[in-house]
Amino acid sequence: MSGPPRRDATPAFEAALAELLVASPSEERARLLANGLNRTAAALHRLARDEANARKGDRSWTAWAKLVNASRNAVLAASMCREVATTLPSGNPRPGVSDPSDRAGETS
């Protein structure tokens, strides 16, 4: 496959993602990531749709049209992720992880 060189995420994007990955608690992190995923997928879909419409008849139209279809699927999947993430209960500890304060009176 030839074409322009592949570009990885920008440092600003990586920094924003790193900030989300340290959000606490886990439920909040999941909600933030799912919302960001949904917004990113929607932005990609809008871009692809606009470019495909602008390039009808051009050689690059096929690639943009494929991206429209793929990004539509991504939007649907991201929407489901966001919906499910909003249903996660807040403040519940993970199973099997005890609260250190529960051991206040324990001796080793």
TORVEX-175045 format. One record per residue (C-alpha): residue number from 1; residue in three letters; x, y, z. Coordinates in Angstrom, 2 decimals. Example, Ala and Ser with C-alpha at 12.3 -4.5 7.8 and 13.67 -1.06 7.14 Angstrom:
R  num  residu       xx       yy       zz
R    1     ALA    12.30    -4.50     7.80
R    2     SER    13.67    -1.06     7.14
//
This chain:
R  num  residu       xx       yy       zz
R    1     MET     0.00     0.00     0.00
R    2     SER     1.50     3.30    -1.02
R    3     GLY     0.50     6.79    -0.05
R    4     PRO     1.43     9.47     2.40
R    5     PRO     3.43     8.40     5.45
R    6     ARG     1.38     7.22     8.40
R    7     ARG     1.13     9.77    11.15
R    8     ASP     0.83     8.77    14.76
R    9     ALA    -1.12    10.75    17.32
R   10     THR     0.19    14.20    18.13
R   11     PRO     1.91    14.87    21.45
R   12     ALA    -1.09    17.00    22.48
R   13     PHE    -3.45    14.08    21.84
R   14     GLU    -1.19    11.69    23.75
R   15     ALA    -1.03    14.13    26.68
R   16     ALA    -4.82    14.49    26.75
R   17     LEU    -5.24    10.72    26.69
R   18     ALA    -2.68    10.28    29.47
R   19     GLU    -4.65    12.75    31.58
R   20     LEU    -7.84    10.73    31.07
R   21     LEU    -6.09     7.48    31.95
R   22     VAL    -5.31     8.66    35.47
R   23     ALA    -8.84     9.82    36.28
R   24     SER   -10.21     8.24    39.39
R   25     PRO   -12.34     6.29    40.12
R   26     SER   -12.36     3.72    37.31
R   27     GLU   -16.03     4.38    36.55
R   28     GLU   -15.29     8.05    35.89
R   29     ARG   -12.32     7.09    33.73
R   30     ALA   -14.56     4.77    31.70
R   31     ARG   -17.16     7.52    31.23
R   32     LEU   -14.53    10.05    30.14
R   33     LEU   -12.89     7.65    27.71
R   34     ALA   -16.21     6.49    26.24
R   35     ASN   -17.37    10.08    25.76
R   36     GLY   -14.07    11.01    24.11
R   37     LEU   -14.28     7.95    21.87
R   38     ASN   -17.80     8.91    20.82
R   39     ARG   -16.87    12.51    20.04
R   40     THR   -13.75    11.46    18.13
R   41     ALA   -15.66     8.90    16.05
R   42     ALA   -18.36    11.48    15.28
R   43     ALA   -15.75    14.04    14.20
R   44     LEU   -14.09    11.48    11.92
R   45     HIS   -17.46    10.57    10.42
R   46     ARG   -18.32    14.22     9.71
R   47     LEU   -14.92    14.79     8.10
R   48     ALA   -15.18    11.66     5.95
R   49     ARG   -18.74    12.44     4.89
R   50     ASP   -17.89    16.04     3.96
R   51     GLU   -14.79    14.98     2.01
R   52     ALA   -16.62    12.17     0.21
R   53     ASN   -19.35    14.60    -0.83
R   54     ALA   -16.78    17.12    -2.03
R   55     ARG   -14.78    14.51    -3.99
R   56     LYS   -17.52    12.76    -5.98
R   57     GLY   -16.08    11.85    -9.36
R   58     ASP   -12.50    12.16    -8.07
R   59     ARG   -10.14     9.18    -7.76
R   60     SER    -9.97     9.59    -3.98
R   61     TRP   -13.76     9.39    -3.55
R   62     THR   -13.74     5.60    -3.04
R   63     ALA   -11.34     5.79    -0.10
R   64     TRP   -13.36     8.59     1.51
R   65     ALA   -16.62     6.68     0.96
R   66     LYS   -15.09     3.62     2.64
R   67     LEU   -14.05     5.81     5.55
R   68     VAL   -17.62     7.12     5.79
R   69     ASN   -18.90     3.56     6.17
R   70     ALA   -16.20     2.51     8.63
R   71     SER   -16.59     5.64    10.73
R   72     ARG   -20.38     5.19    10.82
R   73     ASN   -19.81     1.78    12.39
R   74     ALA   -17.33     3.35    14.81
R   75     VAL   -19.92     5.98    15.82
R   76     LEU   -22.49     3.27    16.52
R   77     ALA   -20.03     1.22    18.59
R   78     ALA   -18.77     4.30    20.44
R   79     SER   -22.34     5.36    21.22
R   80     MET   -22.99     1.97    22.78
R   81     CYS   -19.77     2.26    24.81
R   82     ARG   -20.83     5.68    26.06
R   83     GLU   -24.32     4.43    26.93
R   84     VAL   -22.99     1.45    28.87
R   85     ALA   -20.32     3.54    30.62
R   86     THR   -23.01     5.87    31.97
R   87     THR   -24.67     2.91    33.68
R   88     LEU   -21.58     1.92    35.67
R   89     PRO   -22.24     2.28    39.39
R   90     SER   -20.19     4.92    41.16
R   91     GLY   -18.06     4.40    44.22
R   92     ASN   -18.21     0.61    44.32
R   93     PRO   -14.89    -1.05    45.09
R   94     ARG   -13.65    -3.74    42.76
R   95     PRO   -14.51    -7.30    43.85
R   96     GLY   -11.73    -8.86    45.89
R   97     VAL   -10.12    -5.51    46.67
R   98     SER   -10.59    -4.63    50.30
R   99     ASP   -10.47    -1.16    51.75
R  100     PRO    -7.21    -0.68    53.70
R  101     SER    -9.18     1.13    56.43
R  102     ASP   -11.00    -2.16    57.14
R  103     ARG    -7.73    -3.56    58.49
R  104     ALA    -7.14    -0.83    61.06
R  105     GLY    -7.28    -3.21    64.04
R  106     GLU    -5.50    -6.18    62.41
R  107     THR    -2.12    -7.45    63.52
R  108     SER     0.28    -9.35    61.29
//
